[in-house]
Amino acid sequence: MNAGLHHYLAVSVLLFSLGLFGVLARRNLIVIYMGLELMLNAANLALVAFSRFNANLDGQVMVFFIITVAAAEVSVGLALIVALYRKRQTAHVEDLTSLKY
Amino acid sequence: MPQPTDLLFYAFAGLTLLCGFLCVANPLSRNPVTSAMFLVLTIVSMAGLFVLLHAFFLAAVQVLVYAGAVMVLFLFVIMLLDLKEEERRKLRKVTVGLGAVAVAAIAGILAKAVSGAVPFGGDKLVEGGTKPLGRILFTQYLLPFEVLSILLLVAMVGVILLSKKDLK
């Protein structure tokens, strides 16, 4: 069976679900960030697959932009985690409840 | 008779999903460093999928930016914070169960949306080498490209400001 658009999209959906599960179930801020990266990558895969099978290069340009924005996002997010750790000595979401009560 | 590219697709897709699973839900180890290593493997095998889709430039950028820069940043922060005691905490069963239900629901919606997708390029398939991508990037998408450089500058200044010890 030839690997077509639907095969790539299926991989993309499964990878997005894995990332989402990581964000919802894990409690370590850094691992949650890795789940976010997985979700972004899944979206990238879907865009590249659409770009290839629709004979249009715009999707790949979008992926290029997404990779750049993700790099900026990761750097800012990790700097926030480091600043948070300095203040609260934790990178665990269940310890960060000062906005909850 | 399956073609070699199809076999490669199944190999890379399986590797991507397996390593993605081991990254977020490794049953043996809850160490963030292990997760980061499996994330590297996920990203590299995904670059293989990009090559199979003839997006050669993006495959190279994926390896350089994600497996290079982003993962070094992740590992740096993991080593910087001492997260030993995080491993010992138990995952709550309720959280995992509810998370799985929510994920299954969203995956179902996505699968339904995606199953209706039809390739409308006909037999034409696009080649994503450096040359066509560079051309479209510097003509049609010139303004977003330049705005992106400002975004990177803003992120850099923001990170330096955030990581200063005492803000004055």
Chai-1 contact restraints between the chains, C-beta under 6 A:
chainA,res_idxA,chainB,res_idxB,connection_type,confidence,min_distance_angstrom,max_distance_angstrom,comment,restraint_id
A,A3,B,D6,contact,1.0,0.0,6.0,A-B,restraint_1
A,A3,B,F9,contact,1.0,0.0,6.0,A-B,restraint_2
A,L5,B,P119,contact,1.0,0.0,6.0,A-B,restraint_3
A,L9,B,V114,contact,1.0,0.0,6.0,A-B,restraint_4
A,V11,B,A13,contact,1.0,0.0,6.0,A-B,restraint_5
A,V13,B,A107,contact,1.0,0.0,6.0,A-B,restraint_6
A,V13,B,L110,contact,1.0,0.0,6.0,A-B,restraint_7
A,V13,B,A111,contact,1.0,0.0,6.0,A-B,restraint_8
A,V13,B,V114,contact,1.0,0.0,6.0,A-B,restraint_9
A,L14,B,L17,contact,1.0,0.0,6.0,A-B,restraint_10
A,L15,B,G20,contact,1.0,0.0,6.0,A-B,restraint_11
A,S17,B,V103,contact,1.0,0.0,6.0,A-B,restraint_12
A,S17,B,A107,contact,1.0,0.0,6.0,A-B,restraint_13
A,L18,B,G20,contact,1.0,0.0,6.0,A-B,restraint_14
A,L18,B,F21,contact,1.0,0.0,6.0,A-B,restraint_15
A,L18,B,V24,contact,1.0,0.0,6.0,A-B,restraint_16
A,L20,B,V103,contact,1.0,0.0,6.0,A-B,restraint_17
A,F21,B,V24,contact,1.0,0.0,6.0,A-B,restraint_18
A,F21,B,G99,contact,1.0,0.0,6.0,A-B,restraint_19
A,F21,B,V103,contact,1.0,0.0,6.0,A-B,restraint_20
A,G22,B,V24,contact,1.0,0.0,6.0,A-B,restraint_21
A,L24,B,G99,contact,1.0,0.0,6.0,A-B,restraint_22
A,A25,B,T95,contact,1.0,0.0,6.0,A-B,restraint_23
A,A25,B,V96,contact,1.0,0.0,6.0,A-B,restraint_24
A,A25,B,G99,contact,1.0,0.0,6.0,A-B,restraint_25
A,N28,B,E86,contact,1.0,0.0,6.0,A-B,restraint_26
A,I30,B,P32,contact,1.0,0.0,6.0,A-B,restraint_27
A,I30,B,I78,contact,1.0,0.0,6.0,A-B,restraint_28
A,V31,B,P32,contact,1.0,0.0,6.0,A-B,restraint_29
A,V31,B,S35,contact,1.0,0.0,6.0,A-B,restraint_30
A,M34,B,C23,contact,1.0,0.0,6.0,A-B,restraint_31
A,M34,B,S35,contact,1.0,0.0,6.0,A-B,restraint_32
A,M34,B,L39,contact,1.0,0.0,6.0,A-B,restraint_33
A,G35,B,V24,contact,1.0,0.0,6.0,A-B,restraint_34
A,L38,B,G20,contact,1.0,0.0,6.0,A-B,restraint_35
A,N41,B,M46,contact,1.0,0.0,6.0,A-B,restraint_36
A,V48,B,F50,contact,1.0,0.0,6.0,A-B,restraint_37
A,V48,B,L53,contact,1.0,0.0,6.0,A-B,restraint_38
A,V48,B,A55,contact,1.0,0.0,6.0,A-B,restraint_39
A,S51,B,V126,contact,1.0,0.0,6.0,A-B,restraint_40
A,R52,B,L53,contact,1.0,0.0,6.0,A-B,restraint_41
A,R52,B,L125,contact,1.0,0.0,6.0,A-B,restraint_42
A,R52,B,V126,contact,1.0,0.0,6.0,A-B,restraint_43
A,F53,B,P119,contact,1.0,0.0,6.0,A-B,restraint_44
A,F53,B,G121,contact,1.0,0.0,6.0,A-B,restraint_45
A,N54,B,F120,contact,1.0,0.0,6.0,A-B,restraint_46
A,N54,B,G121,contact,1.0,0.0,6.0,A-B,restraint_47
A,A55,B,G121,contact,1.0,0.0,6.0,A-B,restraint_48
A,A55,B,K124,contact,1.0,0.0,6.0,A-B,restraint_49
A,A55,B,V126,contact,1.0,0.0,6.0,A-B,restraint_50
A,L57,B,V126,contact,1.0,0.0,6.0,A-B,restraint_51
A,L57,B,P132,contact,1.0,0.0,6.0,A-B,restraint_52
A,L57,B,I136,contact,1.0,0.0,6.0,A-B,restraint_53
A,Q60,B,A55,contact,1.0,0.0,6.0,A-B,restraint_54
A,Q60,B,L58,contact,1.0,0.0,6.0,A-B,restraint_55
A,Q60,B,G128,contact,1.0,0.0,6.0,A-B,restraint_56
A,Q60,B,L133,contact,1.0,0.0,6.0,A-B,restraint_57
A,V61,B,I136,contact,1.0,0.0,6.0,A-B,restraint_58
A,V61,B,Y141,contact,1.0,0.0,6.0,A-B,restraint_59
A,V63,B,L58,contact,1.0,0.0,6.0,A-B,restraint_60
A,I67,B,V61,contact,1.0,0.0,6.0,A-B,restraint_61
A,I67,B,V65,contact,1.0,0.0,6.0,A-B,restraint_62
A,T68,B,L148,contact,1.0,0.0,6.0,A-B,restraint_63
A,A71,B,V65,contact,1.0,0.0,6.0,A-B,restraint_64
A,A71,B,V70,contact,1.0,0.0,6.0,A-B,restraint_65
A,A72,B,L151,contact,1.0,0.0,6.0,A-B,restraint_66
A,A72,B,L152,contact,1.0,0.0,6.0,A-B,restraint_67
A,A72,B,A155,contact,1.0,0.0,6.0,A-B,restraint_68
A,V74,B,V70,contact,1.0,0.0,6.0,A-B,restraint_69
A,S75,B,A155,contact,1.0,0.0,6.0,A-B,restraint_70
A,S75,B,V159,contact,1.0,0.0,6.0,A-B,restraint_71
A,V76,B,A155,contact,1.0,0.0,6.0,A-B,restraint_72
A,V76,B,G158,contact,1.0,0.0,6.0,A-B,restraint_73
A,V76,B,V159,contact,1.0,0.0,6.0,A-B,restraint_74
A,L78,B,L73,contact,1.0,0.0,6.0,A-B,restraint_75
A,L78,B,V77,contact,1.0,0.0,6.0,A-B,restraint_76
A,A79,B,V159,contact,1.0,0.0,6.0,A-B,restraint_77
A,A79,B,L162,contact,1.0,0.0,6.0,A-B,restraint_78
A,A79,B,S163,contact,1.0,0.0,6.0,A-B,restraint_79
A,A83,B,L162,contact,1.0,0.0,6.0,A-B,restraint_80
A,Y85,B,L81,contact,1.0,0.0,6.0,A-B,restraint_81
A,A91,B,L81,contact,1.0,0.0,6.0,A-B,restraint_82
A,H92,B,E86,contact,1.0,0.0,6.0,A-B,restraint_83
